[in-house]
Amino acid sequence: MTPEQITSVRNYLCKRLGTENITIKPRKVSDSVEVYLDQEILGLLYIDDEDKDDISYDLNISILQQDLQT
């Protein structure tokens, strides 16, 4: 993902989730980034840019059972 795409997605997520505490960090692979809420990883965000006229993003959030019990 380009820095411009990361900024755009971060701004969108902050607006939709109602918080400015979202950080997006690049990974070693170029098709995804890590999304953090505060300092805790929220999930992975993948880009589907196979069709340059129809780019989409997929946020994959994993929730551990042990986290639900706190």
NUFI-273199 format. One record per residue: x, y, z of N, C-alpha, C, O, CB in turn; residue number from 1; residue in one letter. Coordinates in steps of 0.02 Angstrom, whole numbers. Glycine has a CB too. Example, Ala and Ser with C-alpha at 12.3 -4.5 7.8 and 13.67 -1.06 7.14 Angstrom:
2
[[660, -284, 390], [615, -225, 390], [660, -165, 390], [712, -166, 423], [565, -224, 452], 1, A]
[[642, -112, 354], [684, -53, 357], [645, 2, 394], [670, 57, 402], [704, -30, 286], 2, S]
END
This chain:
70
[[42, -59, 0], [0, 0, 0], [44, 62, 0], [97, 63, 31], [-48, 0, 61], 1, M]
[[22, 112, -35], [60, 174, -38], [47, 215, 26], [-4, 204, 59], [42, 216, -101], 2, T]
[[91, 262, 42], [78, 305, 100], [13, 344, 94], [-21, 355, 143], [136, 355, 108], 3, P]
[[-5, 363, 33], [-68, 399, 22], [-128, 354, 37], [-177, 377, 67], [-72, 426, -50], 4, E]
[[-125, 291, 16], [-179, 244, 30], [-185, 232, 105], [-240, 229, 132], [-168, 178, -7], 5, Q]
[[-128, 224, 138], [-129, 213, 211], [-161, 272, 246], [-202, 262, 291], [-57, 202, 237], 6, I]
[[-144, 333, 227], [-173, 392, 258], [-248, 396, 245], [-286, 411, 291], [-140, 455, 231], 7, T]
[[-269, 382, 185], [-340, 383, 168], [-380, 332, 208], [-434, 347, 234], [-351, 371, 94], 8, S]
[[-354, 272, 213], [-388, 219, 250], [-389, 235, 324], [-440, 224, 357], [-353, 150, 238], 9, V]
[[-334, 261, 351], [-332, 280, 422], [-384, 334, 437], [-421, 329, 486], [-262, 305, 441], 10, R]
[[-388, 384, 395], [-437, 437, 404], [-508, 410, 402], [-550, 430, 443], [-429, 492, 351], 11, N]
[[-521, 365, 357], [-587, 334, 352], [-604, 294, 415], [-658, 301, 443], [-591, 288, 290], 12, Y]
[[-556, 253, 438], [-568, 212, 497], [-579, 255, 559], [-622, 241, 600], [-510, 164, 508], 13, L]
[[-539, 308, 566], [-547, 353, 623], [-617, 384, 624], [-649, 388, 676], [-494, 409, 622], 14, C]
[[-640, 405, 566], [-706, 435, 561], [-761, 384, 576], [-807, 398, 615], [-717, 466, 491], 15, K]
[[-756, 325, 546], [-808, 274, 554], [-810, 246, 625], [-864, 229, 650], [-798, 218, 505], 16, R]
[[-752, 239, 656], [-749, 209, 723], [-751, 262, 778], [-753, 245, 838], [-686, 168, 730], 17, L]
[[-750, 325, 760], [-757, 379, 808], [-698, 387, 855], [-707, 404, 913], [-818, 367, 848], 18, G]
[[-638, 375, 830], [-578, 383, 871], [-519, 404, 827], [-515, 386, 768], [-562, 318, 909], 19, T]
[[-475, 443, 857], [-413, 462, 822], [-355, 417, 842], [-298, 427, 821], [-396, 535, 837], 20, E]
[[-369, 366, 883], [-317, 324, 911], [-300, 264, 867], [-280, 211, 892], [-338, 300, 978], 21, N]
[[-309, 271, 803], [-293, 217, 756], [-226, 232, 722], [-213, 287, 699], [-349, 209, 702], 22, I]
[[-184, 181, 722], [-118, 185, 689], [-114, 128, 639], [-137, 73, 652], [-60, 182, 741], 23, T]
[[-85, 143, 581], [-75, 92, 530], [-1, 86, 517], [33, 135, 502], [-114, 109, 464], 24, I]
[[24, 24, 522], [96, 12, 513], [107, -35, 454], [74, -87, 449], [127, -17, 577], 25, K]
[[153, -18, 410], [168, -62, 353], [197, -128, 377], [225, -134, 432], [218, -28, 306], 26, P]
[[189, -179, 335], [219, -244, 347], [272, -257, 294], [282, -215, 250], [164, -301, 346], 27, R]
[[306, -313, 299], [357, -330, 249], [326, -347, 182], [358, -338, 130], [399, -389, 274], 28, K]
[[264, -370, 183], [228, -384, 120], [189, -321, 100], [166, -284, 144], [181, -446, 127], 29, V]
[[182, -310, 36], [152, -247, 13], [76, -250, 7], [44, -199, -6], [181, -228, -53], 30, S]
[[45, -309, 16], [-27, -314, 6], [-67, -302, 69], [-129, -305, 68], [-43, -382, -22], 31, D]
[[-33, -287, 126], [-70, -278, 188], [-30, -235, 237], [30, -225, 230], [-87, -345, 220], 32, S]
[[-67, -209, 287], [-38, -170, 340], [-69, -192, 406], [-121, -224, 406], [-49, -94, 329], 33, V]
[[-37, -174, 462], [-65, -189, 528], [-103, -128, 553], [-79, -72, 547], [-9, -209, 577], 34, E]
[[-162, -140, 580], [-204, -86, 607], [-204, -93, 683], [-219, -146, 710], [-277, -89, 578], 35, V]
[[-187, -38, 717], [-184, -36, 790], [-237, 13, 816], [-250, 65, 787], [-114, -16, 814], 36, Y]
[[-267, -6, 872], [-311, 39, 910], [-276, 50, 976], [-263, 3, 1013], [-384, 9, 919], 37, L]
[[-260, 113, 990], [-214, 130, 1044], [-148, 95, 1029], [-121, 106, 976], [-243, 110, 1116], 38, D]
[[-123, 54, 1072], [-60, 19, 1059], [-69, -55, 1047], [-21, -94, 1045], [-11, 30, 1117], 39, Q]
[[-132, -76, 1039], [-148, -148, 1031], [-169, -162, 959], [-208, -125, 929], [-204, -169, 1080], 40, E]
[[-142, -216, 931], [-159, -233, 862], [-233, -250, 858], [-259, -291, 897], [-115, -292, 837], 41, I]
[[-266, -220, 810], [-337, -231, 798], [-346, -284, 744], [-391, -326, 748], [-372, -166, 778], 42, L]
[[-304, -281, 692], [-311, -329, 638], [-265, -313, 580], [-222, -269, 584], [-382, -333, 615], 43, G]
[[-276, -349, 526], [-238, -338, 464], [-284, -310, 411], [-341, -331, 404], [-204, -403, 440], 44, L]
[[-259, -262, 374], [-296, -231, 320], [-263, -250, 255], [-204, -235, 243], [-300, -154, 329], 45, L]
[[-301, -282, 211], [-276, -305, 146], [-303, -260, 91], [-359, -235, 96], [-295, -378, 133], 46, Y]
[[-263, -251, 40], [-285, -213, -18], [-295, -261, -76], [-255, -306, -88], [-234, -157, -37], 47, I]
[[-350, -252, -113], [-363, -289, -174], [-359, -238, -230], [-407, -202, -244], [-433, -326, -173], 48, D]
[[-302, -236, -263], [-292, -187, -317], [-276, -221, -384], [-242, -193, -427], [-236, -139, -298], 49, D]
[[-302, -281, -391], [-292, -317, -454], [-323, -278, -512], [-293, -274, -566], [-323, -388, -449], 50, E]
[[-382, -251, -500], [-414, -207, -550], [-404, -136, -527], [-435, -114, -478], [-492, -225, -558], 51, D]
[[-361, -99, -561], [-343, -31, -540], [-402, 17, -538], [-398, 69, -506], [-290, -4, -586], 52, K]
[[-457, 0, -572], [-517, 42, -572], [-566, 22, -517], [-617, 55, -509], [-551, 39, -639], 53, D]
[[-550, -30, -480], [-596, -55, -429], [-556, -80, -368], [-557, -139, -352], [-642, -111, -457], 54, D]
[[-522, -33, -334], [-481, -50, -276], [-526, -56, -215], [-571, -15, -204], [-425, 2, -264], 55, I]
[[-513, -108, -175], [-551, -116, -113], [-503, -138, -57], [-448, -160, -69], [-609, -168, -122], 56, S]
[[-527, -129, 5], [-487, -146, 63], [-528, -193, 107], [-589, -186, 112], [-466, -81, 103], 57, Y]
[[-494, -240, 139], [-527, -290, 181], [-493, -289, 249], [-434, -306, 255], [-525, -361, 149], 58, D]
[[-530, -270, 302], [-503, -269, 369], [-521, -335, 403], [-580, -351, 412], [-530, -209, 410], 59, L]
[[-470, -373, 422], [-479, -438, 454], [-462, -430, 528], [-404, -418, 546], [-434, -493, 421], 60, N]
[[-513, -437, 571], [-504, -431, 643], [-513, -500, 675], [-564, -533, 665], [-555, -380, 673], 61, I]
[[-463, -521, 713], [-468, -583, 750], [-483, -567, 823], [-450, -524, 852], [-402, -625, 743], 62, S]
[[-531, -602, 851], [-549, -593, 921], [-538, -659, 957], [-568, -709, 940], [-624, -568, 929], 63, I]
[[-495, -657, 1007], [-481, -717, 1046], [-534, -727, 1099], [-559, -679, 1128], [-411, -713, 1078], 64, L]
[[-552, -789, 1111], [-603, -805, 1162], [-583, -776, 1229], [-626, -751, 1265], [-612, -881, 1168], 65, Q]
[[-519, -780, 1247], [-496, -755, 1311], [-506, -680, 1318], [-515, -655, 1373], [-423, -773, 1322], 66, Q]
[[-504, -644, 1263], [-516, -572, 1265], [-589, -555, 1280], [-604, -502, 1308], [-496, -540, 1200], 67, D]
[[-635, -600, 1262], [-706, -588, 1274], [-723, -595, 1348], [-775, -571, 1370], [-748, -636, 1233], 68, L]
[[-682, -629, 1386], [-696, -643, 1456], [-669, -589, 1503], [-675, -596, 1564], [-667, -710, 1475], 69, Q]
[[-640, -536, 1476], [-613, -484, 1520], [-662, -427, 1528], [-648, -378, 1563], [-548, -458, 1493], 70, T]
END
